[in-house]
Amino acid sequence: MRIGIGYDVHQLTSNRKLIIGGVSIPFEKGLLGHSDADVLLHSFMDALLGALNLGDIGRLFPDTDNRFRDISSLVLLGRVYEQVFNRGYRIINTDSVIIAQKPKLMDYIPKMKENISRECFTAVDRISIKATTTEGLGFEGREEGIAAKTVCLLEESV
């Protein structure tokens, strides 16, 4: 078995869509980034890559490469999971937490889980996603940005 951890953070800004877990969420701000800045999927991909010692998403999809400008992170997740699968591994389970003061995310989590399970050919019950606030503390609490952390456990396929 292999374990990986991922962390990502993006600044909130005007004139961008808020996309988390591949879900477009109605909100007055979105996340700033080269791709769609999907903080959850970025942490998820880094956890998968870390479990197999494959670096991070910045190495695979550099922000200096215009092929990845505004690309859906679901597309990138599919490419990352292809590497996991081709190395003979599969997801046992994952656990993610999104840290955001606003917006409330609970209603969107089932669709986020579906999106991830589809891209990773993994049962939805192996994907755990939670959301929390920081009670007004830190950059998330001041509504300057959103962060996400993910832990994943992989095993060799039989």
WOFENPE-V505588 format. One record per residue. PSI is psi in degrees with one decimal (NA if undefined). BURIAL is + if it has 16 or more other ideal C-beta (glycine too) atoms within 10 Angstrom, else -. D_FIRST is the distance of its C-alpha to the first C-alpha in whole Angstrom. Layout:
psi=PSI burial=BURIAL d_first=D_FIRST
psi=PSI burial=BURIAL d_first=D_FIRST
//
This chain:
psi=153.1 burial=- d_first=0
psi=140.1 burial=+ d_first=4
psi=144.8 burial=- d_first=7
psi=154.1 burial=+ d_first=10
psi=141.6 burial=- d_first=14
psi=148.0 burial=+ d_first=17
psi=138.3 burial=- d_first=21
psi=154.2 burial=+ d_first=24
psi=141.7 burial=+ d_first=27
psi=147.0 burial=+ d_first=30
psi=139.8 burial=- d_first=34
psi=140.6 burial=+ d_first=36
psi=160.4 burial=- d_first=39
psi=162.9 burial=- d_first=42
psi=31.1 burial=- d_first=42
psi=147.7 burial=+ d_first=39
psi=146.9 burial=- d_first=37
psi=112.2 burial=+ d_first=34
psi=120.8 burial=+ d_first=31
psi=127.0 burial=+ d_first=28
psi=25.4 burial=+ d_first=25
psi=10.1 burial=+ d_first=27
psi=129.4 burial=+ d_first=30
psi=120.0 burial=- d_first=34
psi=124.4 burial=+ d_first=35
psi=121.1 burial=- d_first=38
psi=155.1 burial=- d_first=39
psi=-11.4 burial=- d_first=42
psi=162.6 burial=+ d_first=39
psi=-176.8 burial=+ d_first=36
psi=135.7 burial=+ d_first=34
psi=130.0 burial=- d_first=35
psi=170.5 burial=+ d_first=33
psi=-44.7 burial=+ d_first=33
psi=-148.4 burial=+ d_first=31
psi=-1.8 burial=+ d_first=31
psi=35.4 burial=+ d_first=30
psi=96.2 burial=+ d_first=27
psi=-37.6 burial=+ d_first=26
psi=-49.4 burial=+ d_first=23
psi=-31.4 burial=+ d_first=22
psi=-43.1 burial=+ d_first=22
psi=-36.3 burial=+ d_first=20
psi=-47.0 burial=+ d_first=17
psi=-41.6 burial=+ d_first=17
psi=-34.1 burial=+ d_first=17
psi=-44.3 burial=+ d_first=14
psi=-46.9 burial=+ d_first=12
psi=-40.9 burial=+ d_first=14
psi=-36.6 burial=+ d_first=13
psi=-30.7 burial=+ d_first=9
psi=13.6 burial=+ d_first=10
psi=45.9 burial=- d_first=13
psi=16.0 burial=+ d_first=15
psi=-143.6 burial=- d_first=18
psi=175.6 burial=- d_first=19
psi=-26.2 burial=+ d_first=22
psi=-31.1 burial=- d_first=25
psi=-40.1 burial=- d_first=24
psi=-37.9 burial=+ d_first=23
psi=70.8 burial=+ d_first=26
psi=145.5 burial=- d_first=29
psi=1.2 burial=- d_first=31
psi=-4.1 burial=- d_first=34
psi=113.5 burial=- d_first=33
psi=-12.4 burial=- d_first=35
psi=-23.1 burial=- d_first=33
psi=3.1 burial=+ d_first=31
psi=124.0 burial=- d_first=34
psi=15.0 burial=- d_first=34
psi=147.4 burial=+ d_first=31
psi=131.1 burial=- d_first=29
psi=-18.0 burial=+ d_first=26
psi=-37.6 burial=+ d_first=25
psi=-44.0 burial=- d_first=26
psi=-39.8 burial=+ d_first=24
psi=-41.1 burial=+ d_first=21
psi=-40.4 burial=- d_first=21
psi=-39.1 burial=- d_first=21
psi=-45.7 burial=+ d_first=18
psi=-29.6 burial=+ d_first=16
psi=-39.6 burial=- d_first=18
psi=-40.5 burial=- d_first=16
psi=-49.8 burial=+ d_first=13
psi=-44.4 burial=- d_first=14
psi=-19.9 burial=- d_first=16
psi=3.5 burial=- d_first=13
psi=26.9 burial=- d_first=11
psi=160.3 burial=+ d_first=9
psi=160.5 burial=+ d_first=10
psi=128.6 burial=+ d_first=10
psi=-54.5 burial=- d_first=9
psi=161.4 burial=- d_first=11
psi=155.7 burial=+ d_first=13
psi=121.4 burial=- d_first=16
psi=150.7 burial=+ d_first=19
psi=131.8 burial=+ d_first=22
psi=130.2 burial=+ d_first=25
psi=109.0 burial=+ d_first=28
psi=132.8 burial=+ d_first=31
psi=-44.0 burial=+ d_first=35
psi=153.5 burial=- d_first=36
psi=170.9 burial=+ d_first=36
psi=133.9 burial=- d_first=34
psi=-7.6 burial=+ d_first=31
psi=-43.9 burial=- d_first=31
psi=-18.8 burial=- d_first=32
psi=-13.1 burial=+ d_first=30
psi=-41.8 burial=+ d_first=27
psi=-41.4 burial=- d_first=27
psi=-37.0 burial=- d_first=28
psi=-45.6 burial=+ d_first=25
psi=-42.1 burial=+ d_first=22
psi=-44.8 burial=- d_first=24
psi=-46.0 burial=+ d_first=24
psi=-44.9 burial=+ d_first=20
psi=-36.4 burial=+ d_first=19
psi=-46.6 burial=- d_first=22
psi=-25.1 burial=+ d_first=21
psi=9.6 burial=+ d_first=17
psi=47.8 burial=- d_first=18
psi=143.5 burial=+ d_first=16
psi=142.4 burial=- d_first=18
psi=-34.6 burial=- d_first=20
psi=-1.7 burial=- d_first=19
psi=-3.7 burial=+ d_first=15
psi=112.4 burial=+ d_first=17
psi=131.6 burial=- d_first=19
psi=132.2 burial=+ d_first=21
psi=161.2 burial=- d_first=24
psi=145.5 burial=+ d_first=27
psi=162.8 burial=- d_first=29
psi=178.5 burial=- d_first=32
psi=20.3 burial=- d_first=33
psi=36.7 burial=- d_first=36
psi=1.3 burial=- d_first=38
psi=151.3 burial=- d_first=36
psi=-177.1 burial=- d_first=35
psi=-33.1 burial=+ d_first=35
psi=-43.7 burial=+ d_first=33
psi=-31.8 burial=- d_first=36
psi=2.5 burial=- d_first=39
psi=35.8 burial=- d_first=37
psi=-22.7 burial=- d_first=37
psi=177.0 burial=+ d_first=33
psi=141.0 burial=+ d_first=30
psi=161.6 burial=+ d_first=27
psi=146.6 burial=+ d_first=23
psi=142.1 burial=+ d_first=20
psi=139.5 burial=+ d_first=17
psi=137.5 burial=+ d_first=13
psi=151.0 burial=+ d_first=10
psi=124.5 burial=+ d_first=7
psi=152.2 burial=+ d_first=6
psi=154.4 burial=- d_first=4
psi=137.4 burial=- d_first=7
psi=146.5 burial=- d_first=10
psi=NA burial=- d_first=12
//
